[in-house]
Amino acid sequence: MTAALAMASDADFEAQNGLSFVALNALLMRRYMHEYGVRHADFAPFAINAHKNAVGNPFALFPHPVTAEDSVRRR
């Protein structure tokens, strides 16, 4: 997986412009929202589910539940 991710980027261009995989994913999300008229709140179920799964995981970075309101507020 690491090798596939390493080959999926243009490190020279991205590093020069201060981009990371997190930043690229954020840009893709914004573009998707723009193209398809999706609101940020429409993504809340993904965060809610991820946090729900993390609650019982002792290695989770954020092992606490969130609500749809939390998801939109933390933006």
Biopython code that builds the backbone (N, CA, C, O; Angstrom):
import numpy as np
from Bio.PDB.StructureBuilder import StructureBuilder

atoms = [
    (1, "MET", "N", (0.816, -1.174, 0.000)),
    (1, "MET", "CA", (0.000, 0.000, 0.000)),
    (1, "MET", "C", (0.874, 1.257, 0.000)),
    (1, "MET", "O", (0.584, 2.221, -0.709)),
    (2, "THR", "N", (1.924, 1.239, 0.785)),
    (2, "THR", "CA", (2.808, 2.401, 0.847)),
    (2, "THR", "C", (3.412, 2.695, -0.521)),
    (2, "THR", "O", (3.480, 3.851, -0.940)),
    (3, "ALA", "N", (3.849, 1.649, -1.213)),
    (3, "ALA", "CA", (4.430, 1.846, -2.544)),
    (3, "ALA", "C", (3.393, 2.421, -3.504)),
    (3, "ALA", "O", (3.712, 3.305, -4.299)),
    (4, "ALA", "N", (2.161, 1.932, -3.438)),
    (4, "ALA", "CA", (1.104, 2.453, -4.316)),
    (4, "ALA", "C", (0.829, 3.917, -4.020)),
    (4, "ALA", "O", (0.668, 4.714, -4.944)),
    (5, "LEU", "N", (0.774, 4.279, -2.755)),
    (5, "LEU", "CA", (0.545, 5.682, -2.401)),
    (5, "LEU", "C", (1.716, 6.565, -2.831)),
    (5, "LEU", "O", (1.517, 7.693, -3.283)),
    (6, "ALA", "N", (2.923, 6.051, -2.691)),
    (6, "ALA", "CA", (4.095, 6.821, -3.094)),
    (6, "ALA", "C", (4.098, 7.102, -4.593)),
    (6, "ALA", "O", (4.558, 8.152, -5.040)),
    (7, "MET", "N", (3.581, 6.156, -5.354)),
    (7, "MET", "CA", (3.545, 6.336, -6.815)),
    (7, "MET", "C", (2.336, 7.167, -7.264)),
    (7, "MET", "O", (2.258, 7.560, -8.428)),
    (8, "ALA", "N", (1.403, 7.434, -6.362)),
    (8, "ALA", "CA", (0.176, 8.140, -6.723)),
    (8, "ALA", "C", (0.321, 9.647, -6.689)),
    (8, "ALA", "O", (-0.635, 10.369, -6.971)),
    (9, "SER", "N", (1.479, 10.123, -6.354)),
    (9, "SER", "CA", (1.638, 11.570, -6.238)),
    (9, "SER", "C", (2.810, 12.059, -7.078)),
    (9, "SER", "O", (3.642, 11.282, -7.548)),
    (10, "ASP", "N", (2.842, 13.347, -7.244)),
    (10, "ASP", "CA", (3.955, 14.009, -7.921)),
    (10, "ASP", "C", (4.689, 14.806, -6.849)),
    (10, "ASP", "O", (4.438, 15.998, -6.668)),
    (11, "ALA", "N", (5.588, 14.146, -6.148)),
    (11, "ALA", "CA", (6.230, 14.717, -4.965)),
    (11, "ALA", "C", (6.902, 16.053, -5.242)),
    (11, "ALA", "O", (6.816, 16.965, -4.419)),
    (12, "ASP", "N", (7.561, 16.187, -6.367)),
    (12, "ASP", "CA", (8.250, 17.449, -6.661)),
    (12, "ASP", "C", (7.267, 18.609, -6.743)),
    (12, "ASP", "O", (7.481, 19.650, -6.122)),
    (13, "PHE", "N", (6.202, 18.438, -7.498)),
    (13, "PHE", "CA", (5.200, 19.502, -7.648)),
    (13, "PHE", "C", (4.470, 19.754, -6.343)),
    (13, "PHE", "O", (4.301, 20.902, -5.931)),
    (14, "GLU", "N", (4.036, 18.679, -5.691)),
    (14, "GLU", "CA", (3.229, 18.831, -4.487)),
    (14, "GLU", "C", (4.037, 19.437, -3.345)),
    (14, "GLU", "O", (3.537, 20.313, -2.640)),
    (15, "ALA", "N", (5.248, 18.998, -3.151)),
    (15, "ALA", "CA", (6.073, 19.543, -2.078)),
    (15, "ALA", "C", (6.389, 21.012, -2.339)),
    (15, "ALA", "O", (6.390, 21.822, -1.412)),
    (16, "GLN", "N", (6.652, 21.353, -3.576)),
    (16, "GLN", "CA", (6.955, 22.741, -3.950)),
    (16, "GLN", "C", (5.780, 23.658, -3.614)),
    (16, "GLN", "O", (5.975, 24.822, -3.263)),
    (17, "ASN", "N", (4.574, 23.135, -3.724)),
    (17, "ASN", "CA", (3.378, 23.929, -3.468)),
    (17, "ASN", "C", (2.779, 23.690, -2.088)),
    (17, "ASN", "O", (1.691, 24.183, -1.789)),
    (18, "GLY", "N", (3.476, 22.943, -1.253)),
    (18, "GLY", "CA", (3.036, 22.726, 0.121)),
    (18, "GLY", "C", (1.859, 21.792, 0.267)),
    (18, "GLY", "O", (1.126, 21.878, 1.253)),
    (19, "LEU", "N", (1.659, 20.906, -0.684)),
    (19, "LEU", "CA", (0.528, 19.990, -0.627)),
    (19, "LEU", "C", (0.918, 18.663, 0.020)),
    (19, "LEU", "O", (2.047, 18.193, -0.119)),
    (20, "SER", "N", (-0.024, 18.084, 0.716)),
    (20, "SER", "CA", (0.131, 16.753, 1.298)),
    (20, "SER", "C", (-1.077, 15.932, 0.855)),
    (20, "SER", "O", (-1.982, 16.468, 0.217)),
    (21, "PHE", "N", (-1.105, 14.647, 1.180)),
    (21, "PHE", "CA", (-2.264, 13.838, 0.827)),
    (21, "PHE", "C", (-3.524, 14.370, 1.505)),
    (21, "PHE", "O", (-4.609, 14.332, 0.923)),
    (22, "VAL", "N", (-3.382, 14.857, 2.714)),
    (22, "VAL", "CA", (-4.540, 15.418, 3.411)),
    (22, "VAL", "C", (-5.048, 16.643, 2.661)),
    (22, "VAL", "O", (-6.251, 16.787, 2.446)),
    (23, "ALA", "N", (-4.134, 17.526, 2.264)),
    (23, "ALA", "CA", (-4.529, 18.727, 1.523)),
    (23, "ALA", "C", (-5.137, 18.372, 0.175)),
    (23, "ALA", "O", (-6.128, 18.977, -0.233)),
    (24, "LEU", "N", (-4.563, 17.405, -0.516)),
    (24, "LEU", "CA", (-5.116, 16.981, -1.810)),
    (24, "LEU", "C", (-6.524, 16.423, -1.652)),
    (24, "LEU", "O", (-7.406, 16.717, -2.458)),
    (25, "ASN", "N", (-6.733, 15.624, -0.619)),
    (25, "ASN", "CA", (-8.068, 15.079, -0.377)),
    (25, "ASN", "C", (-9.062, 16.187, -0.035)),
    (25, "ASN", "O", (-10.219, 16.130, -0.452)),
    (26, "ALA", "N", (-8.626, 17.183, 0.712)),
    (26, "ALA", "CA", (-9.507, 18.312, 1.028)),
    (26, "ALA", "C", (-9.877, 19.074, -0.239)),
    (26, "ALA", "O", (-11.029, 19.472, -0.413)),
    (27, "LEU", "N", (-8.908, 19.277, -1.120)),
    (27, "LEU", "CA", (-9.191, 19.963, -2.382)),
    (27, "LEU", "C", (-10.149, 19.160, -3.253)),
    (27, "LEU", "O", (-11.050, 19.718, -3.880)),
    (28, "LEU", "N", (-9.947, 17.845, -3.286)),
    (28, "LEU", "CA", (-10.854, 16.988, -4.055)),
    (28, "LEU", "C", (-12.273, 17.028, -3.477)),
    (28, "LEU", "O", (-13.252, 17.048, -4.222)),
    (29, "MET", "N", (-12.371, 17.041, -2.163)),
    (29, "MET", "CA", (-13.684, 17.112, -1.532)),
    (29, "MET", "C", (-14.374, 18.420, -1.892)),
    (29, "MET", "O", (-15.556, 18.426, -2.237)),
    (30, "ARG", "N", (-13.646, 19.523, -1.815)),
    (30, "ARG", "CA", (-14.227, 20.823, -2.162)),
    (30, "ARG", "C", (-14.681, 20.853, -3.620)),
    (30, "ARG", "O", (-15.743, 21.389, -3.939)),
    (31, "ARG", "N", (-13.878, 20.278, -4.489)),
    (31, "ARG", "CA", (-14.248, 20.252, -5.903)),
    (31, "ARG", "C", (-15.495, 19.405, -6.124)),
    (31, "ARG", "O", (-16.384, 19.786, -6.886)),
    (32, "TYR", "N", (-15.559, 18.256, -5.455)),
    (32, "TYR", "CA", (-16.725, 17.387, -5.545)),
    (32, "TYR", "C", (-17.970, 18.132, -5.066)),
    (32, "TYR", "O", (-19.024, 18.064, -5.698)),
    (33, "MET", "N", (-17.843, 18.840, -3.952)),
    (33, "MET", "CA", (-18.958, 19.609, -3.417)),
    (33, "MET", "C", (-19.424, 20.655, -4.424)),
    (33, "MET", "O", (-20.623, 20.855, -4.618)),
    (34, "HIS", "N", (-18.478, 21.307, -5.051)),
    (34, "HIS", "CA", (-18.790, 22.334, -6.044)),
    (34, "HIS", "C", (-19.475, 21.732, -7.271)),
    (34, "HIS", "O", (-20.489, 22.253, -7.735)),
    (35, "GLU", "N", (-18.930, 20.653, -7.787)),
    (35, "GLU", "CA", (-19.450, 20.035, -9.016)),
    (35, "GLU", "C", (-20.847, 19.458, -8.841)),
    (35, "GLU", "O", (-21.682, 19.559, -9.740)),
    (36, "TYR", "N", (-21.102, 18.855, -7.688)),
    (36, "TYR", "CA", (-22.349, 18.121, -7.492)),
    (36, "TYR", "C", (-23.318, 18.778, -6.512)),
    (36, "TYR", "O", (-24.352, 18.196, -6.182)),
    (37, "GLY", "N", (-22.997, 19.968, -6.050)),
    (37, "GLY", "CA", (-23.901, 20.682, -5.154)),
    (37, "GLY", "C", (-24.101, 20.005, -3.818)),
    (37, "GLY", "O", (-25.182, 20.077, -3.234)),
    (38, "VAL", "N", (-23.072, 19.355, -3.335)),
    (38, "VAL", "CA", (-23.139, 18.641, -2.054)),
    (38, "VAL", "C", (-22.734, 19.611, -0.942)),
    (38, "VAL", "O", (-21.812, 20.409, -1.107)),
    (39, "ARG", "N", (-23.428, 19.532, 0.182)),
    (39, "ARG", "CA", (-23.097, 20.367, 1.333)),
    (39, "ARG", "C", (-22.125, 19.626, 2.256)),
    (39, "ARG", "O", (-22.051, 18.398, 2.235)),
    (40, "HIS", "N", (-21.398, 20.371, 3.049)),
    (40, "HIS", "CA", (-20.467, 19.759, 3.997)),
    (40, "HIS", "C", (-21.213, 18.831, 4.950)),
    (40, "HIS", "O", (-20.699, 17.775, 5.319)),
    (41, "ALA", "N", (-22.410, 19.218, 5.346)),
    (41, "ALA", "CA", (-23.201, 18.406, 6.276)),
    (41, "ALA", "C", (-23.557, 17.042, 5.687)),
    (41, "ALA", "O", (-23.830, 16.102, 6.433)),
    (42, "ASP", "N", (-23.557, 16.924, 4.376)),
    (42, "ASP", "CA", (-23.876, 15.643, 3.746)),
    (42, "ASP", "C", (-22.807, 14.584, 4.009)),
    (42, "ASP", "O", (-23.059, 13.392, 3.831)),
    (43, "PHE", "N", (-21.634, 15.006, 4.425)),
    (43, "PHE", "CA", (-20.551, 14.075, 4.733)),
    (43, "PHE", "C", (-20.560, 13.638, 6.199)),
    (43, "PHE", "O", (-19.775, 12.773, 6.586)),
    (44, "ALA", "N", (-21.428, 14.217, 7.009)),
    (44, "ALA", "CA", (-21.476, 13.922, 8.447)),
    (44, "ALA", "C", (-21.619, 12.434, 8.750)),
    (44, "ALA", "O", (-20.966, 11.955, 9.677)),
    (45, "PRO", "N", (-22.440, 11.678, 8.019)),
    (45, "PRO", "CA", (-22.568, 10.247, 8.352)),
    (45, "PRO", "C", (-21.237, 9.490, 8.317)),
    (45, "PRO", "O", (-21.061, 8.526, 9.061)),
    (46, "PHE", "N", (-20.308, 9.910, 7.469)),
    (46, "PHE", "CA", (-19.004, 9.240, 7.416)),
    (46, "PHE", "C", (-18.232, 9.473, 8.707)),
    (46, "PHE", "O", (-17.648, 8.541, 9.259)),
    (47, "ALA", "N", (-18.224, 10.716, 9.192)),
    (47, "ALA", "CA", (-17.520, 11.025, 10.449)),
    (47, "ALA", "C", (-18.190, 10.341, 11.630)),
    (47, "ALA", "O", (-17.516, 9.815, 12.515)),
    (48, "ILE", "N", (-19.513, 10.349, 11.640)),
    (48, "ILE", "CA", (-20.250, 9.713, 12.730)),
    (48, "ILE", "C", (-19.926, 8.222, 12.797)),
    (48, "ILE", "O", (-19.669, 7.686, 13.875)),
    (49, "ASN", "N", (-19.937, 7.566, 11.659)),
    (49, "ASN", "CA", (-19.635, 6.131, 11.616)),
    (49, "ASN", "C", (-18.192, 5.843, 12.014)),
    (49, "ASN", "O", (-17.930, 4.905, 12.768)),
    (50, "ALA", "N", (-17.257, 6.641, 11.512)),
    (50, "ALA", "CA", (-15.841, 6.422, 11.846)),
    (50, "ALA", "C", (-15.607, 6.573, 13.351)),
    (50, "ALA", "O", (-14.903, 5.764, 13.954)),
    (51, "HIS", "N", (-16.190, 7.595, 13.948)),
    (51, "HIS", "CA", (-16.022, 7.798, 15.384)),
    (51, "HIS", "C", (-16.728, 6.709, 16.183)),
    (51, "HIS", "O", (-16.235, 6.278, 17.226)),
    (52, "LYS", "N", (-17.877, 6.267, 15.697)),
    (52, "LYS", "CA", (-18.595, 5.178, 16.370)),
    (52, "LYS", "C", (-17.721, 3.919, 16.406)),
    (52, "LYS", "O", (-17.672, 3.222, 17.419)),
    (53, "ASN", "N", (-17.039, 3.635, 15.307)),
    (53, "ASN", "CA", (-16.145, 2.479, 15.248)),
    (53, "ASN", "C", (-14.909, 2.671, 16.118)),
    (53, "ASN", "O", (-14.331, 1.692, 16.589)),
    (54, "ALA", "N", (-14.500, 3.901, 16.336)),
    (54, "ALA", "CA", (-13.293, 4.172, 17.108)),
    (54, "ALA", "C", (-13.517, 4.119, 18.611)),
    (54, "ALA", "O", (-12.562, 3.953, 19.370)),
    (55, "VAL", "N", (-14.745, 4.257, 19.047)),
    (55, "VAL", "CA", (-15.033, 4.324, 20.488)),
    (55, "VAL", "C", (-14.449, 3.136, 21.246)),
    (55, "VAL", "O", (-13.904, 3.325, 22.333)),
    (56, "GLY", "N", (-14.542, 1.945, 20.723)),
    (56, "GLY", "CA", (-14.029, 0.768, 21.425)),
    (56, "GLY", "C", (-12.608, 0.395, 21.066)),
    (56, "GLY", "O", (-12.116, -0.649, 21.492)),
    (57, "ASN", "N", (-11.943, 1.230, 20.290)),
    (57, "ASN", "CA", (-10.591, 0.915, 19.837)),
    (57, "ASN", "C", (-9.569, 1.662, 20.695)),
    (57, "ASN", "O", (-9.517, 2.891, 20.645)),
    (58, "PRO", "N", (-8.754, 0.950, 21.481)),
    (58, "PRO", "CA", (-7.785, 1.615, 22.352)),
    (58, "PRO", "C", (-6.672, 2.330, 21.577)),
    (58, "PRO", "O", (-5.952, 3.149, 22.149)),
    (59, "PHE", "N", (-6.527, 2.032, 20.301)),
    (59, "PHE", "CA", (-5.483, 2.671, 19.496)),
    (59, "PHE", "C", (-6.010, 3.811, 18.624)),
    (59, "PHE", "O", (-5.241, 4.429, 17.887)),
    (60, "ALA", "N", (-7.291, 4.091, 18.700)),
    (60, "ALA", "CA", (-7.896, 5.144, 17.871)),
    (60, "ALA", "C", (-7.384, 6.517, 18.297)),
    (60, "ALA", "O", (-7.192, 6.786, 19.483)),
    (61, "LEU", "N", (-7.169, 7.370, 17.313)),
    (61, "LEU", "CA", (-6.695, 8.728, 17.594)),
    (61, "LEU", "C", (-7.790, 9.571, 18.237)),
    (61, "LEU", "O", (-7.515, 10.358, 19.143)),
    (62, "PHE", "N", (-9.021, 9.415, 17.778)),
    (62, "PHE", "CA", (-10.155, 10.170, 18.316)),
    (62, "PHE", "C", (-11.262, 9.206, 18.747)),
    (62, "PHE", "O", (-12.252, 9.049, 18.032)),
    (63, "PRO", "N", (-11.109, 8.565, 19.895)),
    (63, "PRO", "CA", (-12.058, 7.523, 20.316)),
    (63, "PRO", "C", (-13.295, 8.057, 21.039)),
    (63, "PRO", "O", (-13.664, 7.562, 22.104)),
    (64, "HIS", "N", (-13.923, 9.063, 20.456)),
    (64, "HIS", "CA", (-15.133, 9.602, 21.074)),
    (64, "HIS", "C", (-16.216, 9.766, 20.005)),
    (64, "HIS", "O", (-15.915, 10.049, 18.846)),
    (65, "PRO", "N", (-17.467, 9.587, 20.399)),
    (65, "PRO", "CA", (-18.548, 9.725, 19.414)),
    (65, "PRO", "C", (-18.758, 11.188, 19.034)),
    (65, "PRO", "O", (-18.465, 12.092, 19.816)),
    (66, "VAL", "N", (-19.268, 11.406, 17.829)),
    (66, "VAL", "CA", (-19.629, 12.750, 17.378)),
    (66, "VAL", "C", (-21.041, 12.709, 16.809)),
    (66, "VAL", "O", (-21.540, 11.659, 16.402)),
    (67, "THR", "N", (-21.662, 13.863, 16.791)),
    (67, "THR", "CA", (-22.991, 14.001, 16.204)),
    (67, "THR", "C", (-22.868, 14.741, 14.875)),
    (67, "THR", "O", (-21.796, 15.231, 14.519)),
    (68, "ALA", "N", (-23.960, 14.814, 14.162)),
    (68, "ALA", "CA", (-23.960, 15.558, 12.898)),
    (68, "ALA", "C", (-23.636, 17.030, 13.168)),
    (68, "ALA", "O", (-22.932, 17.666, 12.385)),
    (69, "GLU", "N", (-24.144, 17.561, 14.260)),
    (69, "GLU", "CA", (-23.869, 18.959, 14.613)),
    (69, "GLU", "C", (-22.382, 19.160, 14.901)),
    (69, "GLU", "O", (-21.802, 20.165, 14.489)),
    (70, "ASP", "N", (-21.763, 18.212, 15.604)),
    (70, "ASP", "CA", (-20.327, 18.291, 15.874)),
    (70, "ASP", "C", (-19.535, 18.306, 14.581)),
    (70, "ASP", "O", (-18.584, 19.074, 14.432)),
    (71, "SER", "N", (-19.926, 17.467, 13.660)),
    (71, "SER", "CA", (-19.214, 17.344, 12.399)),
    (71, "SER", "C", (-19.215, 18.647, 11.621)),
    (71, "SER", "O", (-18.197, 19.026, 11.041)),
    (72, "VAL", "N", (-20.333, 19.328, 11.603)),
    (72, "VAL", "CA", (-20.441, 20.587, 10.869)),
    (72, "VAL", "C", (-19.754, 21.706, 11.637)),
    (72, "VAL", "O", (-19.112, 22.564, 11.032)),
    (73, "ARG", "N", (-19.878, 21.711, 12.946)),
    (73, "ARG", "CA", (-19.298, 22.783, 13.780)),
    (73, "ARG", "C", (-17.775, 22.779, 13.733)),
    (73, "ARG", "O", (-17.162, 23.845, 13.781)),
    (74, "ARG", "N", (-17.150, 21.609, 13.641)),
    (74, "ARG", "CA", (-15.682, 21.493, 13.691)),
    (74, "ARG", "C", (-15.014, 21.880, 12.394)),
    (74, "ARG", "O", (-13.785, 21.911, 12.317)),
    (75, "ARG", "N", (-15.755, 22.162, 11.428)),
    (75, "ARG", "CA", (-15.240, 22.534, 10.117)),
    (75, "ARG", "C", (-14.354, 23.677, 10.234)),
    (75, "ARG", "O", (-13.815, 24.145, 9.232)),
]
sb = StructureBuilder()
sb.init_structure("model")
sb.init_model(0)
sb.init_chain("A")
sb.init_seg("    ")
for serial, (resi, resn, name, xyz) in enumerate(atoms, 1):
    if name == "N":
        sb.init_residue(resn, " ", resi, " ")
    sb.init_atom(name, np.array(xyz, "f"), 0.0, 1.0, " ", f" {name:<3s}", serial, name[0])
structure = sb.get_structure()
